[in-house]
């Protein structure tokens, strides 16, 4: 039950905003469709991994959400650090995301 709550919160506070921001930014910068798809797939798959992580360390989850909300960190940085499986997709997108503001 607690994991379900964290999954919902992670979806609202991290996954959906990350998908909107990163996918739109990649499209604006004319990233190849394959790169956009890889990043979108990675973000979609990140929800359960983040929910597991934050249900085990709720304070870390709250701090991460606050850092994202206040602009102290970026979605791609959080995904890269907390979901290692997203590494290849984020590395492929890095040339397009390097100038991304929060």
N, C-alpha and C positions, 0 to 999 in steps of 0.2 A: 504494500500500500504506500509506504513512504517513497519507494522507488518510482511509483506511478506519479506521485506529486512532483518529485524532482524532474521526471521526464517531461511533464507538462510545463513546468517552469523553464526548463532548459529550452524546450521548443519555442516558447513565447519570447524568452529573453535573449537567446543566443542563436538558435538554428534559423528561425524565420528572418530575423533582421540580418543575419550573416548572408543568407541566401539572397535576400533582396539587394543588399549593398554590394556584395562581391560579384554576383552574376551581372548586375546592371553595369558596374564599373568595367568589368571585362568586355561586355558587349560594346560599351561606349568607346573603348580603346581598341576595338576591332581585334580582339583576341580570337584565335582560331576556335571554331565551334567545338572542337574536341577538347580544348582546354577548359572552355566554359562548362562543358558536360562533365568533365572530370571533377571540377571544383564543386559543381552542384551536387553530384553524386556523393562526393566526400562529405559535404555538409549535411546532406540528408541522413547519411549513415552515422554521423557523429552524435546524434541525439542520444541513443541508448548508451554509448560509451561515456558521454559527459554526465548523463543521469546517474550511472553507476558510480562514477568518480565523485560527484557532488553529494550523493546520498551517503557515501562513506566519509566525506569531509565537507559537511555543509557550510562551515565557515569559509572555506576556500571557494565554494560555489558562490556565496553571497559576495565575497570580496571581488571575485572575477566579474560578476554581473555589475557591481558598482563601478568597477574600472572600465568596463565596456560602456556603460551608460554615461559616465562622466567624460569619456574620451581619453582616458589615461592609457588605454591599450586598444589594439585593433582586433577585429574578428579573426583575421588570418593569423595573427600572432597567437591568439588563444587556441585556435584549432591546431596550429603547428606544434604548440607546446604540449597540448593535452590529448591530442588524438594522433598518435604517430602514424597511423594508417593514412592520414591525409597528407603526409609529407610529400610524396611524389606529385600529387595534384597541385599542391601549393607551390612547390618548386617550379613546376611548369608554368604557373601563373605569375610567378614573382616578377618577371620583367614588366608585366602590365600593372601589378599592384604596388610596385616600388614607390610610386608617388601618391598612393592612396592615403588620404587623410581619414581620421576616425569618423 
